[in-house]
Amino acid sequence: VLVEDDPSLYSHYIPLIYREIITRTRDLLPQGASKEEKLCRLKARTKLFLATDFEGAMDYIKRYGDYICGVITDLQFPIDGKIDLEAGIKLTRFIKGAYPRIPIIVQSKDRTMRDLSHEAGAYFIWKQSDHLLSELYNFMLDYFGFGDFIFREPSGREITRAGDLIDLYTAIAKIPIESFNYHILNDHFSTWLF
């Protein structure tokens, strides 16, 4: 779910996200699949929803919460037709209360909102960063389940990666139990497999 009310920004985000969804969907197509099977799988791919206000975002979250790969939200957008300066934080708190496994990015031009975003349970991206799109892309790969599964220690240090189910199976047998528990408790396996 993308929550953004600025057309100049969501016009950059949508192609990036959509391209990644299509790439990952094609990567999962079995070799030798018929044209019909490929078409069916492409239609069943992950969907991208755009909301430009709080009510639209809440509708998507409530309707699809158990199936959402991740949320990218602006900090400021309308609630009940009026711009709310912390709408993204309010949305994050609701999501983390109802669906704690959903990874969230809060983006803002105000760097001082980084700590508040982290306290609410979201990653923060500064909108005026020269690396905005690459930060967004890397977060999607690491946390939305679009890239390799990254086995980490509870401290966040990377241990190893798995690119497919065979790699995942092999790695699970070798990683420390603390890493396994960390991923189980945070529902990381489900997100990646989904």
Buried (B, 14 or more C-beta within 10 A) or exposed (E): BBBBBBEEBBEBBBEBBBEBBEEBBEEEEEEEEEEEEBEEBEEEBBEBBBBBBBEBBBBBBEEBBEEBBBBBBBBBBBBEEEEBEBBBBBBBBBBBEEBEBBBBBBBBEEEEBBEBBEEBBBBBBBBEEEEBEEBBBEBBBBBBBBBBBBBBEEEEEEBBEBEEEEBBEEBBEEBEEEBBEBBEEBBBBEBBEB
